[in-house]
Amino acid sequence: MYCKSCGAKLNDNQAVCLNCGVKVGEGNKYCANCGSQVDPNADVCLNCGVAIKKNKDDGEYLGGQNKVTIALVCFFLGGLGIHNFMMGETKKGIFRIAATFCCGLGFIFALIDFIRILMDNYEVNKDKLI
């Protein structure tokens, strides 16, 4: 196992890289499997072919919001689209308000979002309507 921040070799039970001081598993400059340098946007290491795990805490996941906070807001106020406004999805939030007041479908969409947030499958897309 190698440090994803500096490429130094790590022990299996090591929690922090002794070379750069970064927590094990954080970083995107080096492959954790072979230690070779990778492009930060790459999905696969070109040297060994192992998939590069993306950190969900990079600020883009859930619009930079805490997963627990967004899940709770989605569960209790999701029919009104409040969680969408918190994540920066204004168009989707307005659609949810309209769907709730017109035909009551906003809560069904909120339940789907709630499940997707808990399963880490929710993708923030500011241009998407539904």
C-alpha positions as CSV (number, residue, x, y, z in Angstrom):
1,M,0.0,0.0,0.0
2,Y,1.2,3.5,-0.9
3,C,0.4,7.0,0.2
4,K,-2.0,8.7,-2.3
5,S,-0.5,12.1,-1.4
6,C,3.3,11.5,-1.7
7,G,3.7,7.9,-3.1
8,A,5.7,6.6,-0.1
9,K,5.3,2.9,0.9
10,L,3.0,2.3,3.9
11,N,2.5,-0.5,6.4
12,D,-0.9,-2.2,6.5
13,N,-1.7,-0.9,9.9
14,Q,-0.4,2.7,9.5
15,A,-3.0,5.5,10.0
16,V,-0.8,8.4,8.9
17,C,1.9,8.7,6.3
18,L,5.2,9.3,8.1
19,N,6.7,11.0,5.0
20,C,4.1,13.7,4.4
21,G,1.8,13.5,7.5
22,V,-1.4,13.0,5.5
23,K,-4.1,10.5,6.7
24,V,-4.0,7.2,4.8
25,G,-6.4,7.1,2.0
26,E,-6.5,10.9,1.4
27,G,-4.9,12.5,-1.7
28,N,-5.2,11.9,-5.4
29,K,-1.7,12.3,-6.8
30,Y,-0.4,8.7,-6.5
31,C,-1.9,5.2,-6.9
32,A,-2.5,3.5,-3.6
33,N,-1.8,0.1,-5.2
34,C,1.5,0.6,-7.0
35,G,2.6,4.1,-5.9
36,S,3.0,5.5,-9.4
37,Q,1.9,9.1,-10.2
38,V,-1.6,9.4,-11.6
39,D,-3.7,12.2,-13.1
40,P,-6.0,13.6,-10.3
41,N,-9.0,13.2,-12.7
42,A,-8.2,9.6,-13.8
43,D,-10.6,6.8,-13.0
44,V,-7.9,4.1,-13.4
45,C,-4.2,3.9,-12.7
46,L,-2.4,3.6,-16.1
47,N,0.5,1.6,-14.5
48,C,-1.4,-1.2,-12.7
49,G,-5.0,-0.8,-13.9
50,V,-6.6,-0.5,-10.5
51,A,-9.6,1.8,-10.1
52,I,-8.8,5.0,-8.4
53,K,-11.2,5.7,-5.5
54,K,-12.6,9.2,-5.5
55,N,-13.1,10.9,-2.1
56,K,-16.7,12.0,-1.6
57,D,-15.5,14.7,0.8
58,D,-13.9,16.8,-1.9
59,G,-16.5,19.5,-1.5
60,E,-18.5,18.6,-4.6
61,Y,-20.4,15.8,-3.0
62,L,-23.8,17.0,-1.8
63,G,-22.9,20.6,-2.6
64,G,-20.3,20.6,0.2
65,Q,-22.8,19.8,2.9
66,N,-22.7,17.2,5.6
67,K,-24.3,13.9,4.6
68,V,-26.2,13.5,7.9
69,T,-27.6,17.0,7.8
70,I,-28.8,16.7,4.2
71,A,-30.3,13.3,4.9
72,L,-32.3,14.7,7.9
73,V,-33.4,17.8,6.0
74,C,-34.4,15.6,3.1
75,F,-36.4,13.2,5.3
76,F,-38.3,15.9,7.2
77,L,-38.5,18.8,4.6
78,G,-37.7,17.0,1.4
79,G,-41.2,17.4,-0.1
80,L,-40.6,21.2,-0.1
81,G,-37.3,20.7,-1.8
82,I,-35.3,22.4,1.0
83,H,-32.4,19.9,0.7
84,N,-32.2,20.8,-3.0
85,F,-31.8,24.5,-2.1
86,M,-29.1,23.7,0.4
87,M,-27.1,21.8,-2.2
88,G,-27.5,24.6,-4.8
89,E,-30.1,22.9,-7.0
90,T,-32.4,25.8,-7.2
91,K,-34.4,24.6,-10.3
92,K,-35.0,21.2,-8.7
93,G,-36.1,22.8,-5.4
94,I,-38.6,25.1,-7.2
95,F,-39.9,22.0,-9.1
96,R,-40.3,20.1,-5.8
97,I,-42.4,22.9,-4.3
98,A,-44.6,23.0,-7.3
99,A,-44.9,19.2,-7.5
100,T,-45.9,19.1,-3.8
101,F,-48.6,21.8,-4.0
102,C,-50.0,20.8,-7.4
103,C,-50.2,17.0,-7.1
104,G,-48.4,15.9,-3.9
105,L,-45.5,14.1,-5.7
106,G,-42.7,16.1,-4.0
107,F,-42.6,13.7,-1.1
108,I,-42.2,10.7,-3.4
109,F,-39.2,12.4,-5.0
110,A,-37.9,13.3,-1.5
111,L,-38.1,9.6,-0.5
112,I,-36.1,8.6,-3.6
113,D,-33.5,11.3,-2.8
114,F,-33.3,10.2,0.8
115,I,-32.5,6.7,-0.2
116,R,-29.9,7.8,-2.7
117,I,-28.2,10.1,-0.2
118,L,-28.0,7.3,2.3
119,M,-26.5,5.0,-0.3
120,D,-24.0,7.6,-1.5
121,N,-25.5,7.5,-5.0
122,Y,-26.9,11.1,-5.1
123,E,-25.2,13.4,-7.6
124,V,-25.6,17.1,-7.4
125,N,-26.5,18.6,-10.8
126,K,-27.5,22.2,-10.8
127,D,-28.9,22.1,-14.3
128,K,-31.1,19.0,-13.9
129,L,-34.8,19.6,-13.2
130,I,-35.9,16.2,-11.7
